[in-house]
Amino acid sequence: MEPRKYGPFPYVPIHQRPKITWPNDARVALWVAPNIEFFPLNEKVLFGTGIVPDVISWAPRDYGARIGIYRMMDVMSKYDVRGTVALNSDVCDVYPQIIEESEKLNWELMAHNQTNSIPLTDLDPAKEAAEITATLDRIEAATGVRPRGWLSAALRETWDTLDHLVDAGVEYVCDWVNDDQPYLMDIDGKQLVSIPYSSEINDFGPFIRHGYTPEQFADRIKAQFDVLYEEGAESGRVMAICLHPFVIGVPHRIKALDSALNYICGHEHVWKATGSEIMDHYLKSGATF
């Protein structure tokens, strides 16, 4: 994509779009995106101290893989919510048991760089293309399924990222947190679907940067849901809950997820979906824009 003033999609105001109808007349498509990541101990940790080894930043993230993700799996299974994992492909080698458990739960795996230490914006175009291909290839080799979706580490893209993604066969991307509905991207004549992700309903910022209590974060999720649920009576909305096992998965925070899912799943007309299911239904709906 050449540098441009606006994204590779038309501006379509929310009130000028075709009506989206989710399965069983659901108002909200709920998807939960656990970010299962790997940070090499011999490299700088993104958003860490900058020293190597960065034990004080690395160890809590490893806690997420050792314990936190399994707490999340237990809570999500309680409400029959499947995850759409944003997966660093190195997890397949370092934490293979997580891949096995995700497959047992029928979770979807979307690609999320090889590790979370080096964002795409730190790579030149050739290395960026290789990074994307290697990520997809490794997950496919480990699971037998090639990821259909992509979330860039730290949501950082270059001008070339979307071109590389469509060339690699990726069908949806989650980096563009600018909507509550899916929409189409035109990447030099090739189609890519943007699925709503969230930097607002995301545990990292509220807990790590702003010092939220678990109760405050649960209330934030519920407030987001209430508005989307009301608006979804007119045209379907997507609600993403974006989580990190080392953040939400610690003992004193996990009840925030339990409380939020209990509230949301207590409503009728909520479709518990994965990223691919949302994309597929959207494309078949005739309500694309």
PyMOL commands that set and color helices and strands:
alter all, ss='L'
color gray80, all
select helices_A, chain A and resi 14-16+23-25+55-78+91-94+96-104+120-122+125-143+153-155+161-167+204-209+214-231+245-248+254-265+275-284
alter helices_A, ss='H'
color red, helices_A
select strands_A, chain A and resi 28-36+84-87+108-111+149-150+172-173+183-187+190-194+237-243+270-272
alter strands_A, ss='S'
color yellow, strands_A
deselect
rebuild
show_as cartoon
